């Protein structure tokens, strides 16, 4: 395990979560930005867990697919099966693309944005317990 690299993944994930939480409180929040950063937080916490368990984030793991990352985590710890529903994982994954580019433009609602933040906070707490 590379403690320094795990901590760097966590710092980046926490920055994404902070950005999402700060933006959602704005008068007219950029919900696409909120959802993108919530997705990034989840992705980076899952990658921190994998690095903690000695998995090198190589080309095959440079994915934004939350379901795929959870599958890698489940290979190590079956508790990850209950972490996020398949629908939520797919929705988060879509935020990594649809919320960023105009050709796949989709503007999430404030409710969807709050749900994405809620999921990100749950993943953060879950993973932090697993890597202590």
C-alpha positions in Angstrom: 0.0 0.0 0.0 1.1 3.5 -0.8 -0.1 5.7 2.1 0.9 8.9 0.3 -0.9 8.1 -2.9 -4.0 7.0 -1.0 -4.0 10.3 0.9 -3.6 12.2 -2.4 -6.7 10.4 -3.9 -8.6 11.3 -0.7 -7.5 15.0 -0.8 -8.7 15.3 -4.5 -12.0 13.5 -3.7 -12.6 15.8 -0.7 -11.9 18.9 -2.9 -14.5 17.6 -5.4 -17.1 17.1 -2.6 -16.3 20.6 -1.3 -16.8 22.1 -4.7 -20.2 20.3 -5.1 -21.4 21.3 -1.7 -20.3 24.9 -2.1 -21.9 25.3 -5.5 -25.3 23.7 -4.5 -25.7 26.5 -2.0 -25.4 29.3 -4.6 -28.5 31.3 -5.6 -28.6 29.7 -9.0 -26.4 26.6 -8.7 -24.7 25.1 -11.7 -26.2 21.7 -11.1 -24.2 20.1 -13.9 -21.0 21.1 -12.1 -22.4 19.8 -8.8 -23.2 16.4 -10.2 -19.9 16.2 -12.0 -17.9 16.9 -8.9 -20.1 14.5 -6.8 -19.3 11.8 -9.4 -15.6 12.7 -9.3 -15.6 12.4 -5.5 -17.1 8.9 -5.6 -14.7 7.8 -8.3 -11.7 9.0 -6.4 -12.8 7.5 -3.1 -13.2 4.1 -4.9 -9.8 4.5 -6.5 -8.3 5.4 -3.1 -9.7 2.2 -1.7 -8.2 0.2 -4.6 -4.8 1.8 -4.1 -5.0 1.2 -0.3 -5.4 -2.5 -1.2 -2.4 -2.6 -3.5 -4.2 -2.2 -6.8 -2.3 0.1 -9.2 -4.4 2.5 -11.1 -3.1 1.6 -14.5 -4.7 2.2 -17.9 -7.4 -0.4 -17.4 -8.5 1.3 -14.1 -8.5 4.8 -15.6 -12.3 4.6 -15.9 -15.0 6.9 -14.8 -17.5 4.0 -14.7 -18.7 3.8 -11.1 -20.2 0.3 -11.5 -16.9 -1.0 -12.9 -15.0 0.5 -10.0 -17.4 -0.9 -7.5 -17.0 -4.3 -9.2 -13.2 -4.1 -8.6 -13.8 -3.1 -5.0 -16.3 -6.0 -4.5 -13.5 -8.4 -5.6 -11.7 -7.3 -2.4 -14.6 -6.7 -0.1 -18.2 -8.0 -0.7 -19.6 -5.1 1.5 -19.3 -2.9 -1.6 -22.3 -4.8 -3.1 -24.6 -2.7 -0.8 -22.8 0.6 -1.3 -24.7 2.1 -4.2 -27.6 0.8 -6.3 -26.9 0.0 -9.9 -29.2 2.9 -10.9 -27.3 5.4 -8.8 -24.0 4.1 -10.1 -25.1 4.5 -13.7 -26.6 8.0 -13.0 -23.3 9.1 -11.4 -21.3 7.7 -14.3 -23.5 9.6 -16.7 -22.7 12.8 -14.9 -19.1 12.4 -15.8 -20.0 12.9 -19.4 -23.5 14.2 -19.9 -23.1 17.1 -17.4 -19.8 18.2 -19.0 -20.3 18.4 -22.7 -22.8 20.3 -24.9 -23.3 17.4 -27.3 -24.7 15.2 -24.5 -26.2 18.2 -22.7 -28.3 17.4 -19.7 -29.0 19.7 -16.8 -29.7 17.9 -13.6 -32.3 19.2 -11.1 -31.4 20.6 -7.7 -33.0 17.5 -6.2 -30.8 15.2 -8.4 -27.7 17.3 -7.4 -28.5 17.0 -3.7 -28.9 13.2 -4.2 -25.5 13.0 -5.9 -23.9 14.9 -3.0 -25.7 12.5 -0.5 -24.3 9.5 -2.3 -20.8 11.0 -2.4 -20.9 11.7 1.3 -22.0 8.1 2.0 -19.2 6.7 -0.2 -16.7 8.9 1.6 -17.8 7.7 5.0 -18.0 4.0 3.9 -14.5 4.1 2.3 -12.9 5.9 5.2 -14.0 3.2 7.5 -12.6 0.5 5.2 -9.1 2.1 4.9 -8.5 2.8 8.6 
